[in-house]
């Protein structure tokens, strides 16, 4: 198996969110997929294989964290599309058959890839007791993000609060299926982004995810409603950092970003 490590939602190496990508002839058993993802030990590893021509999708795609398989992953989908296009394994838009339905990735002339994902259904909820203490900041609002994402989305006071978060990850694990998305409006939109976020996913073995495409399917409708625009740019303010362009189209959200392949190698066992 050929393994590639791709930094997604960035145009430079050692930034954005790294993902493992393996293009296969077919999926091996789940235990082997999970062991490979654990060995690669990035937030997600993507496994893909081609499907017969004439169907609703071109490639089958699955995503694994070091601990579990997940229902949706944006950055590893972008990384897979990047590998398919840069290696010539697929040309033009690619349709992926996934646990979240058929997801389409379209390469642009500028080198960016645009993902067509389902918009997360947001449901306002009361701020759970104890979240402020676990997160290290008092949420202004809280929303459930639905089954595909499985996060609690909270807005905090300002961008500086997002940057300063030092959460109690063990305590955060009690409040959602996957984790917490903390967000705030950008202090200075002239810097090229409209909102900031950080994502903490202790329930799937990821303390802090560097750049989370799937979270932006919830952040896009949240901030589009508040800012009155369908096209926005989010900065995920992790130590590696990365930017995601979002375009809200009702039940679908377009996520755009670049990617860089940084490592190639072979699995020897």
Protein Blocks (a to p, Z undefined) as FASTA:
>chain_A
ZZddddehiabehiajdddddddfbdcdfklmmmmmmmnopabdcddddddehiabfbdc
ddddfkbccfbdfklmmmmmmmmmmnopagcjdddddfkopadddddfkopacddddddd
dddddddehklmmnopacfbdcdebjklopacdddfblmlmmmpccdfklmmmmpmklcc
dddddfblmnopabdcddddfknopabafbafklmmmmmmmmmmmnopabdcdddfbfko
padddddehjaccdddddddfbdcddfZZ
